Amino acid sequence: MIDFRYHLVSLVSVFLALAVGIVLGAGPLKEPIGESLQSQVDSLRADRDDLRAKIEAANGNIDKQNDFVTSAAPELIGDTLKGKDVSIISAPKADSEQVEEITNRIKEAGGTIGGDVSFVDNTLSLADSTAFLTTLRDLVPSLPKDDSTAMRSALVIALTGNASMLEKGKDRVAAEKKSSALFDAFVDAGRLRTDTDHKPTPLFVVIDDQNSTLADDTKPSPEATDDKATRILITDFINSLTSESTSVVVAGDAGSAQNGLVSVLRTEKSRASTVDGLGLGAGAVITVRALAAGEAGTHGHYGFSDDAEEIMPGKD
């Protein structure tokens, strides 16, 4: 049985150890420990300053590259879109500066902005859509029976003026005549934002959200049990738009190529062309070149990420 003397010896040992530690820390070991800590702090500061210098140099190089691309843009894009009408479709969180830059490049290439629309979070969602679907079917009774397909088809008809997805020829003609009314229905319902008049076009640039994460698993809307995940809704729309258009280019930043819409479309081997690199001076130039190449029948995946086929399409 452990007695009081054992506890006393244990306590004395603990206090002796503490005393020795204090004496050594305040005496012989004080300077080595302090010098070691100071050395580590100095090293970390040097690393920080070195990284800061490298970042500033890299940003400076990017600015110079952007200036070079800007000055070379007229030569790179020429009149590749001369006389062509182009629609720009922006994702809900697309960067406004990227949209503006692509708009300017299209105009520099001789193109005209036929439409400029922005999606919202519920553009293609079935949540709270009963009345809206009734409006669409009143305008075009021959829309597909599946609600999600019907909504997607109506939007494609509104944007392109084409309805070849409908089976009967007379239904196609009737639907195409309702293109403007379908467009207005999406705008009036708050499912599209636009400042331009309705004008169907054969060429489209779709601009992904900044730092898009569409490649992540997304869930259907809880309000609609038969709704589809956002990722499926968007990719199905892009594929349908591509089928009814001459050229569709989906453009995004590096994040989009890594984990966004650009990544999804490349993985699924979509016929839509894709471009990564928005946010860099070259991104908008490559987008214009890809749009023109698509009209000529060449579709591809361009930019700077590892899964891009080439930086940009060559001139014909």
N, C-alpha and C positions, 0 to 999 in steps of 0.2 A: 504493500500500500504506500502511495506517494505521500510523504509528510511535508510539514511546513518548511524544513530545511531545503528540500528540493526546489520548492517554489522560490525561496529566497535566493538560492544560487542562480536560478534561471533569470530572475529579475536583475541581479547584479551583472550577469553576462550581457544582457540586453543593453543596460546603461553603459557598460564599458565599451561595447561596440559602437554605440552612438558617440561616445566621447572621443574614441579613436578617429572616427570618421570626421568629426568636427575639427579635431586638431590637424589631421592631414589635409582637409579641404582648405583650412585657413592658413596652413603653413606650406609644407613642401610641394603639395599638389596644386596649390592655388594658381600659380603662374602657368604650368602646363595645360591645365584645364581651360583657363581663360584664353590662352593663346590658341588652343585648338578650336574653341568656339569662334573666336574672332576670325581665324583663318577660314572657317567654313562660311561665315557671313560674307567675308570679302570675296570668296569664290562665287557665291550665289549672286552677289551684286555684279560681278564681272560678267557672269553668264547672262544676267538680265540685260545689261547694257549691250552685250554682243547681239542678243536676239532682237533687241529694239532696233539696233542699227541695220540688221539684216532685213527686218520687216519694212523699215523705212526705205531701204534700197529696193526691195521687191516692189513696194507700192509705187516707187518712182519709175521703175522699169515698166510696170503695167500702164501707168499714165502715159509714158512715152509710146508704148505699143498702141494704146488707144488713139493717141494723136496721129500716129502713122497710118493706122487703119482708116481713120476719119478722112485724112487727106487723100488716101488711095482709093476710097470708096467709089468715087465716080468712075474710075478706071475698072474696078473690080465688078461693078454691077451694070455699068453702061446704061443702055435702054432696054434691059432685059424684060421689063414689064410695060413697055410703051403701049399705051392705049388699052391696058387691061384693068378691069375692075376687080378689086380685092376686098374681101371682108375680113375684119379682125375680130376674133372672139377671145375675150379675156376671161380667165378663171376668176372666181370671187376675190382671191387675194393676190392677183397678179400685180407686179410692180409697175406703177404708173409711168416711171421713167423708161422702163423697158418697152412698154407699149408705145410711148411717144417716139422712142428711137426707131423702132420697127416701122412705125407710120412714116417717119421722115425718110427712111431708106426706100420704102416702097414708092414714095413720091419722087425721090431722086432717080429711081429706075424708070420713071415715066408712067408709073401706075396711078390709079385713082382709087381712093378709099370709098368703096361702094356702101359699106356698112361697118359700123363700129359698135359691137354689143358686148355686154358683160354678163356672164352667168352669175346667179346667186346660189346660195346653198341648196335651195329647193327647186331649182330650174326643172329637173327631171324627176323629182321625187313624187311618189304616189300618196304621201301623207297629206291629208286634207285636200284631196284633189278631185273629189266627186263632182262638184259643180264645174270645176275647170274642164274636166274630161267631157262633161255634157256639152259645154260650149264648143269644144274642139269637134265632137262628133256631130253637132248640129251644123257646123260649117262643112265638114267632110264626113258624111255618113259611111263612106267606104274605108275608113281607117281600120287597121287590124283589130281583131277582137281582144287580144291581150292588151291590157291597159298600158303597161310600160312600153310595149312596142308601139302602141298608138300614139302616145305622147312623144316618143322619140321621132317617129315618122312625121308627125305634124310639125315638129321643129325643123327637121331637115327640109321639108317642103317649103316652110316659111323662109328659110335662109337661101335655098338653092333655086326654088321655083320648079323643081323636078320631083316627079312622083312615080318613078319607074318601079318602086317597091310594091305598088298596087297591082293586082293581077289583071284587071280588065282595062283595056285602052281607054274606054269612055270615062272610067273612074279616074284615071290618071289626068286626063284633060280637065275634068271638073275640079279635081284637087288643085292642080297647078293654077287655075284661075282664082283659087281662094288663098294663094300664097300670102298676099298682103294682109288679108283678114286674119289669117293664122298668126302672122307676126304681131299684129296689133293685140291679139288675144293674149299672147305671152307677155307683152309689155303691160297691158292693162291689168293683168293678174299679178304683176310684180315679180314675174319669173324671168324676166330679162330686163336689163337696164341699157338704155341707148339714148344718144342725143342726135341720131341721124335718122333720116327718112328711110323707109323700107326700099331696098333694091337688091333683088337676088343676084348673086355673083357666082362665077365658076371657080374662083380661086379663094382659098381660105388660109389664114394664119391663126392657129390656136395657141395662145400664150398661157403657159401653166402658172400655177401659184408660185410665188417666191418661196424658196425652201420647201417645195412640195413634198408631202409624205404619202402620196396616193398609193404607193406600192405596199404600204402597211395594210394589214387586214382591216377592213372597215365593216361596220355592222349596218343592216337595214334600219330604216326609220322605225322606232318602236310604235309609232302611231299607225303604221300600215304593215300588217303581218305578211302581205304578199309583195312588199317593196323589195327592191334589190339593193345590194351594197353600193355605195357611191362609186367605188372603183369600177364595178361592172357597168353601172349606168353610163359613166363617162366613156369608157372604152367602147361600149356598144354604140354610143352616139358617134364617136370618131369614125368607127368602121362604117356606119351607115352614111355619114357625111362624105366619106371618101368614095363610096359607091356612086354617089349622085353628083360628084364634083370632078373638075378637071385636075386639080392639084390641091392637096391639103398638107400643110406643114405644121407640125406641133413643135413649139420651141419652148425651152426652159433653161434655167440656170444649172450650175453644176449639181445642185441638190436634186433637181428634177431628173438628171441623168443617173443619179445614184439611187434615189428612192422615191421618185415621183412619176408623173405621167409619161415622161420620155422613157424612163426605165421600163415601165409596164408595157408600152407599145413595142419597144425593141424586143422585150422578152417574148411577147405574143406574136412577133413577126407580122406586125400590122403593115398594111399597104401604104398607110400614111407615112410621109417622110418625117424625120425627127431631126432636131438641131439642139445641141447643148451649147452652153457658152454665153447665154444672155447675161448681161452685166459686164461683159467684155466688149470692147469696140468691135471685135470681129463677129460677135454673135448675130447681130442684125444683118450684117452683110451676107453671112452664110445663109441666113433665113431667106433673103431675097433670091439668092442664087438657087437654093433648093426649090423655092416656089416656081421659078422659071424652068428649072430642070424637070419638075413634075409635070408641068404643062407640056413639055416636049416628050413626055413618056418615061422619064427616068426618075425612079423613086429610090431613096436611100436614107441612111442614118449618118449624120454629119456632126462634126465638132471635135472636142478634145478629150473626151472620156475614152476609156479603154475599149468599150464596145462600139464606138463609132467606126464606120467603115472607111471613112476618109474625112479630111478636114472640111472640104467643101467640094461640090460637084465641079468638074471642069467645064470650061466654055466649049460650046459646040463649034 
